[in-house]
Amino acid sequence: MSNDVVRLSAADQGALFASGEVSSVELTRAHLDRIELVEPQLNAFITVSAEAAMQQAADADARRAAGEVLGPLAGVPIAVKDIVVTDGIQTTAGSKILENWVPPYDATIVEKIKAAGLPILGKTNLDEFAMGSSTEHSAYGNTRNPWDLDRIPGGSGGGSAAAVGAYEAPLAIGTDTGGSIRQPASVTGTVGVKPTYGGVSRYGLIAMASSLDQAGPVTRTVLDSALLHEVIGGYDHRDSTSLDAPVGELVAAARSGAAGDLRGVRIGVVKELTGEGYQDGVASSFNQALDLLRTAGAEIREVSCPNFPLALSAYYLIMPSEASSNLAKFDGMRFGLRVEPESGPVTAERVMAATRGAGFGDEVKRRIILGTYALSAGYYDAYYGSAQKVRTLIQRDFLAAFGDVDVLVSPTAPTTAFKFGEKLDDPLAMYLNDVATIPANLAGVPGMSLPSGLSDDGLPVGFQILAPVKADDRLYRVGAALEVLLEDSWGGPLLAKAPALEGK
């Protein structure tokens, strides 16, 4: 079969499988061939599980042949971020401390993916324990941006975004703690969705910050994200933060939005997430997208969320505090790496110190130290407690804003993809990449990034849409409408304009 099949949307690949025109084995083999071709340049995967993927594909074919009623993504392969545990497949979280660890169970979202008949191609690269905005903090090397191999693919989920953007996988799972699905989508020209907090189970996600982490789809189209979101979403009794509520009619919302009619939809432009500090090409692409939304009948108005400028500071106290607690389990005693001291007595304390010193990278150590300090006696109220109060103010800003508009919008990231090493030695500059995405995580609201065009440097720009809690369907209606309008103006999908990456 033609390798052009890898460039089809996941929905189209699923339709071909359902009709019997292609088998899941053929689809999976085509993507594995693509991975073999471009991975030496891209490094989007930590682990490629070819044998398991082909067996899962054969199982999907057998289920179809037996007449089983399957979903619209059945038979379509998928990549999974390597912070989601997978039974029988190495799961590292991008860290040496979990090198060669093979989990004995599947995360809930992996169970759902397998039940839906999606073969898992492998595990994608990430910043260690999801701590970063560039995938430069992985113990397994940098992932490169398919648009420009000298530039970052975003982070922490740069591997998932790069794999989808380079046609190695039509679908991927990412996780988003402060923008780690949406920001990589922005800089790679893909679609990334952070569902409402609790809308997708966190059982089996290796936790960084439990009150912020959320898994979600990474795809090439809004409809594909809606299809995958419906597969992985829903209540899970094993996750105490899981919402006991329906996923919603997300696919129907995407199909409705694709009709291009947004009359009656009120869209708020967040004043605090535009203007100074945003690259000129990013701002112009955002404004052009707003003009297209107006042509579809949407009402555009400016909205002020006065506490949003405090979000970055609050996040970088709450997230490290929770991370320092969550990462305490990696002690060299139970699983993963174990390093014994070179000399002296072998005590639990000395083994733990040696293991964590060798197994954690600089960024993880930095955040553990910051979080432990913020939680220490005498500083808890001044730092962590104050940050939680700011979090409440940001949640109130969202509630007030959504009283006046249906969705909020902004650029996803202030700049396009930067070059490797450009911000690696300046953590504060790196943290600023998440300035527009962090408020959604602090409030638990859903968010989407979709490509809004190219900046003046020829690199993709992301357009962010935010909706109220449990109103994820609004993301898909507005996102699908904008996607159609943009593709009409581009003459086709943005990714078709990416420079060729052919493994040469």
N, C-alpha and C positions, 0 to 999 in steps of 0.2 A: 504494500500500500504506500501511497505518497506520504512523505514526511510533512507535507503541508497540513496534515491533520492536527499537528501540535499547535498550529496557529489559530485553530478554531476556538471559539468560546467553549467553556465547560458545558453550557446548555446545549450547544450544537453537537458537541461530542456525545453527550448523553442521548440526544435524539437519534444519532446514528447508531448507537448501541441498542437503543430500544427497538429500532426498526429492523435490526439484524444486518444492517449494511456493514458494520464492523464489529469485531469482537473486543471484549475488554483486554484479552491477551494482546491483540494488535495495537490497541491504544496504549497500553502500558509499555509494550516493547518499543514503540515509537518514541515515547518520552524517555525511556532508559537510554535509547540510542542518542537522543539529543543531549542528555546529561553527560554521557561519555564523550561527546564531541566538544562541549563548551566548558565543562567543569575545570579542566586544567587552567583556563583563564579566569573563571568566575569564582570558584570556591564557595558556592552557595550551600553545599551540603557538608555536614560533618560525617554522616553515615548514609550510604545508599544501600537500601535493603532490596536488591534486585530479585533474589530468589523468593523471598517472602511475597514481594509485590506480584510476581508472576503467578504464584500459587493462589493469591487472593483474586487475581484477575480470572484465572481458570475457574475458581469457585463462582464468581459472578456470572461467567458464561454458562456454567451448569445450572445456576438458579434461573437464568433467563430461559434456557432450553427446557427446564421442567415446568415452565408456565407460571412461575412465581411472579406476583405483582410487585414490581420494583419502583423506586422513586426516580425522579428525572435525572439524578446524578449517578445512578448506578452504573458501574463499569468504568467510570471516569477516575483516573489516578489523582492522587493528592500528595502534597508534601506537608510535613508536620514540624513545627519549631522544636528544637531539641531541648526544650524546657518542659515538654509534655511527656509524661512517662508512657512507655510502650513495652508491653510484655514481649520479652525475647529480643528486643532491639536496643542496643546501647543508647543510654540517655545521659548526656554529660552536663547539660546546662551551660555549655561553652567553657567549662572549668576543668583544670587538671585534677581537682579534688574528687571529681566523679568520673575520671578517666576509666574506661572499661566497665563501668557499672551497668548491669543489665537488669532492669526492673522485673519483678515477678508478677506484675499486674498491669492492666491498661487504665489510663485515665478515662473518665466517663465520655469525654468527647471522642476519644479513640474507639471506645466500644460502639458509639453511635455511628461513627464513620464506617467501621467494619460491618455493622448490621445493615447499613445502607448500600453496601457493596462497592465501596471505593477502595481500590488498592493503594497501599501506602508506599510511595516511592522511596522514602527515607526521611532523615532528620536534618533540618536546616540549621545553618550557623547563626550565632547570636553573640552579642556582648555577654561576657561572663555573668551568669545569674540575672541576665536582662538589665545589667547596669551599664548603660551607655546610649549614645545617640548616633553611632557611626559604625558599629560592628568592628571597631578596631581593638576592642578589649576582649576578644575571644582568645582562648588558649590554643585555638586550632587555625589561626591565621586570619587575615582580612578577607572578607567577601568584597567583590568589586561591583561597581554599578554598571549594568549592561549598556547604559548610554555613553559612558566614558570610564574606561577601566582604571583610570588614574584617580577616580573619585569614589567617595563613600556611597554605600547604598542605603544610608540611614541606619537607625538602630532603636531598640536593640534587635529588632527582627529583620535585619538587613538580608539575611539568608532567604527567608520566605519571600520577601518582596523581589529580590534579584532573581530567584528561581522562576517566579511567575512572569516577571518582566522579560526574561530571556527565553521563554517558552520551554523551560525544563519541566514545568508542571502547570496545568491549567488552574489549579486551586492550591491554596496553602492555608495552614493554620498559623496565626500569630498570637502573641499576647501583648496587652497594652496596659502598662502601669502608669505612664505619664505621657503616652503618645507613641509607643513602640510598634503599633500597627499603622497608625495614620501617618507619622512622619516618614517612615521608609516608603510607604505608598506614594507620598508626595514627591519624593526625590527620584523615584523610579518610574513614574507614570502609570502606576497601578491603582486599584481601588482597595481601600482598607477600611474595615468597620470595627469599632469598639462598641459592642452591645451594651445595653443597660447593665449596670453592675448587678450580678446575680442572675442575669438572664441566660447565661451559659455557665454550666457547672465548672467550678474550679477544682473539683476532686481529681487528683492526679497531676495537677500543675505544681511544679516545684516553686514554692512561694518565695517571692521577694518581699512584697508589701501586701499583706493579706486584705487590707481594706481598700486597695487600689487595683490589684491585678484583675485582668479580665481577658479571656481568650476570645478570638473572633476571626472572621474570614479575611483572606487576602486573595484577590482575584483580578481579572482583567476587565470585567464589566460589572455594572451595578446589579443586573439580574443574576449573574453568577454568585455574587455575594449574598443576595436574598435567598437563593436556592441552598447554599451551604449553611447560612444562618439558621434556616428552618431545620436542617439536618442535626445540627449540634446544639440547638437551643432547647430550653425546657427545664422543668423542675427535677432536682436530684436530691433525694433524702440524705445522701452521703455528704452533701455540702451544706453546712449550717447557714450559709449566706445565700443559698439558692432561692429564687423567687418562685413561689407556688402560684404561677400565673401563666396563661397561654403565651406562646411565642408571638402570636399575632399573624396577620395575613400579609407577610412581607413580600412574597412573590407577587401576589395580587396587587400590592401597592406599587411595586416596580413596574409591572405591566401597565398599570393605570398611568403612572408618571410618564412612561415612554410615549404616550399619546401626545405629550407636549402641552397640555392644558393645565396651567397653574392659576387660573382665575380664582380669586377668593383666598389664595394662600398669602399669608403675611410673613415676610422675611425680614428679620432684624440683623442689621450689620453692627457688629460689636465695636463700638467706638474705641475701646481700649485695646483691641487686637488688630488695629490697622494703623497706618500712618508712619510716624518716625520709627526707624529701626528695621523697616522692611525693604528689601532689595527692590529697586525700581521695576525690574521686569516682573517680579512677583506681584507688586501692587497693580501694575497695568493689566496683567492677566486676570487678576481678581476682579477689577473694575469692568473688564470686557465681559466676564461671566455674569456679573450683575446686570449688565445691559441686556444680555440674552434672556435672563430670567424675567425682566420687565416685558420683553416681547411676548413671553408666554402667558402674560397676564398677572404675574405676581406683584404684590404691593411691597415695595422696598422702603424700609425706614431705618434710621439710625437708632440704636439702643445703647444706653450706657449701663455698664456693669462696674461700678466704681471700685469694687474690691478685687477685681481680676488682677491688677498689677501686683497684689500681694501673694498671688497663687504660687509663683515660683519659689519664693522664700518659705512659704508654709509647706510646700511639697518636699523641699529638700531638708526639712526637719522630720516630717511624718514618715516619709519613705525610708530614710536611713535608720530611723528608730525601729521601725517594723522589720527591716532587713537584718539589723544586728541581732534581733531576737530570733528570726526565722533561720538564720544561718548558723546559730549556735549548735544545731544538730550535727554539723559536719565537724566531727571531733577526732576522726581517725580510729574510733572504737567500734563502730557498728557496720559501716559500709563505705565504699569509696577508698580513696587514697589513705595509706597509713605510713607515716614517716617516723622512725625512732631517732632520738637524739644521737649525735655522733659519739658522744662520750658522756660519762656520768650515769647516774641511776635512771632506769626506765620507769618513770612514774606516769600516771594518767595525765597530770598537768604538763609534763615535759613532752609527751607524745602529742598531745593536743597542740601545743605551741609549735612543735616542729612540723606537724601535718598542715596546720593552717598557714604557717609561714611559707611552706613550699607549694601548697595547693591553691591558694588564693592569689589573684593578680592585684596590681596596685589599686585599681579603681574599687574593687570589692573591699580591700583593706581600708581604703579611705572612707568609704561609706559606713563600714562597721564601726570605725573609730568615732566618726561624727555622730552616728546614731546612739552608740553607747554613752557618749558624753551627754547628749541631749536627754537621755533617760536617767542620768545619774542623780543621786540625792543632792538636793540643793539647786538643781537646774531644771528638773522636770517641769515645774509650773512655768518657769521663765521661757522655756523653749518649746517642748512638746505640747504642753498644755495651751500655750498661747497660739501655737500653730493650729491646734484643733478648733480654737475659737475663730480663727480666720477662716478655716474650712466652713464653719457654720455660716459666716457672712457671705462666702462665695455661693453656698447653696441658696441662700436667700436672694442673692442677685439673680440667679437662674429662675427662681420661682417668680420674682417680680417681672423679669423680662418675658417669660412665657405666659404671663397674664396679658401681654400686649401683642405678642407675635406667635406664630406657629413653630418656626425654627429660627435658630441663630446661625450666622455664617461669618467666616473669616478666612484669610489665607491659612493653610495648614501649618506652614513653617515660614520663618522670616526670610530664608534664603533658599536657593537651589543647592544641589549637592556640592560640598566643598571637597578640596583635594585631601588625600591621605596625609596625615601629619600636621595639617594646617591648624587644628585646634587641640591636638592630642596633649600638648603640654599646658593647656589653659582650661582646666575643668570648668571654670565659671562661664567661659565663652561657649563651651560644649553644652552646658546646661541650658543656655538661652535658646537652643534649638527647639526646646519644648514649651516655650512661653505661651503659644496659642493652644496647645493640646492639653496641658496639665489641668486647667479648670474643670474639664469634663470628668477627669478621674476623681478629683476631690469631691465632686457633687454626685458622682455615680450616673450621670446622664449619658445617653448614647451619642456617638459621633461617627462621622464618615469623612474620609478624604477621597476625592476623585480628581483625576487630572483635568486642569483647566487650560492647558496649553503649554507653550514653551516660553521661557524667559528670553531676554535679549542675548543670553549666553548659549542658547540652543538647548537648554536642559529643562526637564519637566517642572511644572509648578502644580501644587495641590490646592484644591478648594475644599474647605472644611464646612460641614453641616452638623449642627448640634440640635437635638430634640429633647423634649421632656422625658423623664423617667418613664419607662414602659410604653413610650410612643416611638419605638424604633421604626415603625412603618412609615413615619413622616420622612425619615432619612431616605428611604428607598423611593418614595414618590417624587420628592424634590430632586434627588440625585439622578434618577433615571431620566427625568425631564431635561435636566441640564446636560446630561451625557448625550442625549439625542441632538440637542441644539448645538453643542460643541462639535460633535462629529459631522453634522451638516456643514458647519463653517470650516472644518478642517478637510472635509472630503473623505473622512474615514477615521478609524480608531487612531489615537495618538501613538500607540506603541508600534504601529506599522511604519512610523516615521523614524523609529530609533535606528541608529547606525547598526549595520549588520554585525552579528557576533557568530562566527561560523567555526570557531575552534582552530583557526589557523595560527 
